[in-house]
Amino acid sequence: MAKQRRRPVRRRDRKGAQTSSRRKPCPYCRDKIDQVDYKNISMLRRFISERGKIRSRRITGACRRHQSQVARAVKRARELALLPYVSDTGGGGGVGGGRGSFDRDR
C-alpha cells in the first residue's frame, strides 16, 4: 500500500493586522451610480496610484462590473488628456532603478 502524504494547511499571514474579512463596498454601487463617467476626474483619481497606474479591485473595493468600467474610463480620460499617463513627479527612483540614467549613445 502506498504512503499517503499529508498536505500542510495553508493559512494567510495576518502579520499582526486586526482587519475584518469584510470587503469594502463598491463606491459606485454604494452611491447607486449605474455607469462610470470618464469626465468625472475627481472620482477617477481615487482609482489611480501616485505613479499613474490603475489600482486593482482588491485595493479600491470596486465590484467587477464597475472596475472594468473604471479601467475603460481612465483609458478614455488619458486619451483625451484629462488624466496623465504617468505621474508628474520626476523623483530619481533610488539606487540604480532609473532607466533615464542609462546613456544609449555610447
C-alpha positions in Angstrom: 0.0 0.0 0.0 1.3 3.4 -1.0 2.1 6.1 1.6 -0.3 9.0 1.8 1.3 12.4 2.1 -0.3 14.9 4.3 -0.6 18.4 2.8 0.1 21.3 5.1 -2.8 23.6 5.9 -2.4 26.9 4.1 -3.2 30.0 6.2 -2.8 33.6 5.2 -0.3 35.5 7.2 -2.1 38.2 9.2 1.2 39.9 10.3 -0.4 41.3 13.3 -3.1 43.2 11.4 -6.5 43.3 13.1 -8.7 43.5 9.9 -12.1 42.1 9.3 -12.6 39.8 6.3 -15.4 42.0 5.1 -14.9 43.6 1.7 -15.1 47.3 1.1 -18.3 48.4 -0.6 -18.1 49.4 -4.2 -18.1 53.3 -4.2 -20.3 53.2 -7.3 -22.8 50.6 -6.0 -23.0 52.4 -2.7 -24.0 55.7 -4.4 -26.2 53.8 -6.8 -24.3 55.0 -9.9 -25.0 52.8 -12.9 -22.3 54.0 -15.3 -18.8 55.3 -14.7 -18.3 58.7 -16.3 -14.8 59.4 -17.8 -15.3 63.1 -17.4 -15.6 62.8 -13.6 -11.9 63.2 -12.9 -12.1 63.7 -9.2 -13.8 60.3 -8.8 -11.4 58.6 -11.3 -8.3 59.9 -9.4 -9.2 57.6 -6.5 -8.6 54.6 -8.7 -5.1 55.7 -9.9 -1.9 55.4 -7.9 0.7 58.1 -7.5 2.7 56.7 -10.4 -0.4 56.7 -12.7 -1.3 53.0 -12.6 -4.8 51.8 -12.3 -5.4 50.3 -8.9 -6.7 46.8 -8.5 -10.2 45.8 -7.2 -8.6 44.4 -4.0 -7.3 47.9 -3.2 -10.2 50.1 -4.4 -13.1 47.8 -3.3 -14.9 48.2 -6.6 -17.1 45.4 -7.9 -16.1 43.5 -11.0 -18.5 45.4 -13.3 -17.6 48.9 -12.1 -13.8 48.1 -12.0 -13.9 47.2 -15.8 -15.9 50.4 -16.4 -13.3 52.4 -14.3 -10.4 51.0 -16.4 -12.2 51.9 -19.6 -13.0 55.4 -18.3 -9.4 56.0 -17.2 -8.1 55.0 -20.6 -10.6 57.3 -22.3 -9.7 60.2 -20.0 -6.0 59.6 -20.7 -6.6 59.6 -24.4 -8.5 62.9 -24.2 -5.7 64.4 -21.9 -8.0 64.7 -18.9 -5.7 62.4 -16.9 -1.9 61.9 -17.3 -0.5 58.6 -18.4 2.3 58.9 -15.8 2.9 61.0 -12.7 4.5 64.4 -13.0 6.9 63.8 -10.2 10.4 63.4 -11.5 12.0 61.9 -8.4 15.0 59.8 -9.1 13.8 56.3 -8.3 16.6 55.3 -5.9 19.8 53.4 -6.4 20.2 52.1 -9.9 16.4 51.9 -10.5 16.1 54.7 -13.0 16.2 53.9 -16.7 16.8 57.5 -17.6 20.4 57.5 -16.3 21.5 54.9 -18.9 23.3 56.6 -21.8 22.2 55.0 -25.1 24.7 56.9 -27.3 27.8 55.0 -26.0 
